[in-house]
Amino acid sequence: MVRKNQLPQFPKDYLNEKAEEYDSSKWMERNQKRSTLLSIQYLFDEKLVNQNERSLRYEKKFLILDLGCGTGFSSEILVENGFRVIGVDILPDMILRARDKKEELVKPKFFELILADINYLPIRSNEIDHIISISAYNFIAYGRENYGEKIKQLTKTAKYIDTILKKNGRIVIEFYPKDDKELNIFKNSFINNGFDGFMVKNNPKQKAGQTFLLLKKRI
């Protein structure tokens, strides 16, 4: 367990009754699930994988780490699409609501939940097949306004993720960067630490629009 003084900062808009509001929002549910379905498609993008890997999508129960799973909207979609899922979030109020969704799933055994900081997970090296993060990864650097501190934190996380991913492991991160500078900070934290990849914007003309980072562990 992480010591109290190690816990990262996070916005308080996701605690207590705010978490309940988040979970009951139909718009949020639709957006999260739609983004997760898109992320699944990107996970098997031809620029990231070869044809043989794409054909394994439904033949092998890949273990997906849902990083920043929140109340479980994204994990729910992943399980419904045949993946085994570990949902991770640092907020107890979010995990509690994700647990309720787990009980309603047809295959609840495919879904595990961990309350933890991404940099301190009880997960062995080379254990995770792939990672998906929906509207959550940007909170890793939340509260760190100093450029150097932000780079240091993102670099640390990228290196840690590299250790828990299997060979050929892939990552799809969906988020809304403030601008191109922030987007490049996140992308370069991976490119400089063992990953190859590129970005996809739903609307290329929007600097802060929905963006997907598609990454693959470098061999």
Buried (B, 14 or more C-beta within 10 A) or exposed (E): EEEEEEEBEBEEEBBEEEBBEBBEBEEBBEBBBEBBBBBBEBBBBEEBBEEEBEEEBEEEEBBBBBBBBBBBBBBBBBBBBBBBBBBBBBBEBBBBBBBEBBEEBEEEEBBBBBBBBBBBBEBEEEBBBBBBBBBBBBBBBEEBEEEEEBBBBBBBBBBBBBEBBBEBBBBBBBBEBEEEEBBEBBBBBBBEBBBBBBBBBEEEEEBEEBBBBBBBBEE
